[in-house]
Amino acid sequence: MSILKRELLLVDGYNIIGAWPHLRSLRDVDFEQARNLLIEAMAEYQAVSGKEVTIVFDAHMRYGRESKEKRSRVDVVYTKENETADEWIERRAHELVDDRLITLFVATNDFTEQWVIFGQGALRVPATELLKDWKHAKTLIEQQRLSLEKEQANRKTIDIPPHIQAKFEEMRRRKSKGD
């Protein structure tokens, strides 16, 4: 019997926003929208890759305790006051290092952070690789959508519930008997 390993991806949110050109330019105009687009992108990536995604943002303009929310099936974490996303990710990686049922990936362009988490047993994902993988996921989602639309357009039948089908069959049989 084989045991399936969970795959977790921790994303250094602001680091990735700063590394992806389309989000970096948006960040300077609409910071919140850049965050939202990253969350949407990671939801698409998660849907295709099967990896559980957690995006970690430094407690930017927030004070107090750590907060967590789920958006589009993606876990979003805002670190507590005076804690960086790097520190949160390192702590989480350390907690998961001995769990043999989890493969941990960390997406960041911070070279030092990549080596720290690699030393803890996590796999590093550079921002360019994550961007490429997300674009591929987007393409697959679009192809699936187009395929479903084409399939729907080519359908020659209508889905009819079984109890209605039985009524039609009963009517057809009566008619064929001449009733």
C-alpha positions in Angstrom: 0.0 0.0 0.0 1.5 3.4 -1.0 0.9 6.4 1.2 0.3 9.7 -0.6 2.4 12.6 0.5 0.9 16.0 0.9 2.6 18.7 -1.0 2.6 22.2 0.6 3.8 25.4 -1.0 4.6 28.4 1.3 4.8 31.6 -0.7 6.6 34.7 0.5 3.9 37.0 -0.8 5.5 40.4 -1.0 8.7 38.8 -2.3 6.8 37.2 -5.2 4.9 40.4 -5.9 8.2 42.2 -6.2 9.6 39.6 -8.5 6.7 39.1 -11.0 6.9 42.1 -13.4 3.1 42.5 -13.8 2.5 42.5 -10.0 5.5 44.7 -9.3 4.2 47.4 -11.6 0.7 47.1 -10.2 2.0 47.2 -6.6 3.1 50.8 -7.1 -0.4 51.8 -8.2 -2.7 49.5 -6.2 -1.0 47.5 -3.5 -4.2 45.7 -2.5 -5.0 44.6 -6.1 -1.5 43.2 -6.5 -2.1 41.1 -3.4 -5.5 39.9 -4.7 -4.1 39.0 -8.1 -1.3 36.9 -6.4 -4.0 35.1 -4.3 -6.1 34.4 -7.5 -3.0 33.2 -9.3 -2.1 30.8 -6.5 -5.7 29.5 -6.4 -5.3 28.6 -10.1 -1.9 27.1 -9.5 -3.2 25.1 -6.5 -6.2 23.8 -8.6 -3.9 22.4 -11.3 -0.9 21.3 -9.2 -2.7 19.8 -6.3 -0.3 21.5 -3.9 -1.8 23.1 -0.8 -0.8 26.8 -1.0 -0.2 29.2 1.9 0.7 32.8 1.1 2.5 34.6 3.8 2.5 38.4 4.0 4.6 40.5 6.4 2.3 42.4 8.8 2.3 45.4 6.5 0.2 48.2 8.0 -1.1 45.7 10.6 -0.5 45.6 14.3 -0.9 42.9 16.8 -1.5 39.2 16.4 -1.1 37.0 13.4 -4.2 36.6 11.3 -5.2 33.8 8.9 -7.9 33.6 6.3 -8.9 31.3 3.5 -9.5 32.9 0.1 -10.3 30.8 -3.0 -9.1 27.7 -1.0 -5.7 29.3 -0.5 -4.5 30.0 3.1 -3.4 33.6 3.5 -1.4 34.5 6.6 -0.5 38.0 7.8 2.4 37.7 10.3 2.2 39.1 13.8 3.7 42.5 14.5 7.5 42.6 14.2 7.6 39.1 12.5 8.7 38.9 8.9 7.3 36.4 6.4 10.8 34.8 6.2 10.7 34.2 10.0 7.1 32.7 9.8 8.1 30.5 6.9 11.3 29.3 8.6 9.4 28.5 11.8 6.7 26.6 9.8 9.4 24.7 7.8 11.1 23.7 11.1 7.7 22.4 12.4 7.2 20.3 9.3 10.7 19.0 8.7 10.2 15.7 10.4 6.8 15.0 8.9 7.5 12.2 6.4 4.0 12.6 4.8 4.7 16.2 3.7 6.8 17.5 0.9 7.4 21.2 1.6 8.1 23.8 -1.1 8.9 27.5 -0.5 8.6 30.1 -3.2 10.8 33.1 -2.7 13.5 35.0 -4.6 15.4 35.8 -1.4 18.6 33.8 -1.9 19.4 33.7 1.8 15.9 32.5 2.6 16.2 29.8 -0.1 19.3 28.4 1.5 17.9 28.5 5.0 14.7 26.6 4.1 16.7 24.2 1.9 18.9 23.5 4.9 15.7 22.6 6.8 14.6 20.1 4.2 12.2 22.1 2.1 12.5 22.5 -1.6 13.0 26.0 -3.0 11.0 27.5 -5.8 12.4 30.6 -7.4 9.9 33.3 -8.4 10.5 32.8 -12.1 9.8 29.1 -11.9 6.5 29.7 -10.0 5.5 32.3 -12.6 6.2 29.8 -15.4 4.2 27.1 -13.5 1.3 29.4 -12.9 1.1 30.5 -16.5 1.1 26.8 -17.5 -1.7 26.2 -15.0 -3.7 29.1 -16.5 -3.3 27.6 -20.0 -4.5 24.2 -18.8 -7.5 25.8 -17.1 -8.4 27.8 -20.3 -8.0 24.6 -22.4 -10.3 22.7 -20.1 -12.9 25.6 -20.2 -12.8 25.7 -24.0 -13.1 21.9 -24.2 -16.2 21.9 -21.9 -17.8 24.7 -23.9 -17.2 22.8 -27.1 -18.6 19.6 -25.6 -21.7 21.5 -24.4 -22.2 23.1 -27.9 -21.9 19.7 -29.6 -24.4 17.9 -27.3 -27.4 16.5 -29.1 -29.3 15.3 -26.0 -30.8 17.0 -23.0 -30.3 15.6 -19.5 -33.6 14.4 -18.3 -34.1 13.0 -14.8 -34.8 9.2 -14.7 -38.3 9.6 -13.4 -39.2 11.8 -16.3 -37.5 9.4 -18.7 -39.7 6.6 -17.3 -42.8 8.7 -17.9 -41.8 9.3 -21.5 -41.1 5.6 -22.0 -44.5 4.7 -20.6 -46.2 7.2 -23.0 -44.2 5.8 -25.9 -45.2 2.2 -25.1 -48.9 3.2 -24.8 -48.7 4.9 -28.1 -47.1 1.9 -29.9 -49.8 -0.4 -28.5 -52.4 2.0 -30.0 -53.9 3.1 -26.7 
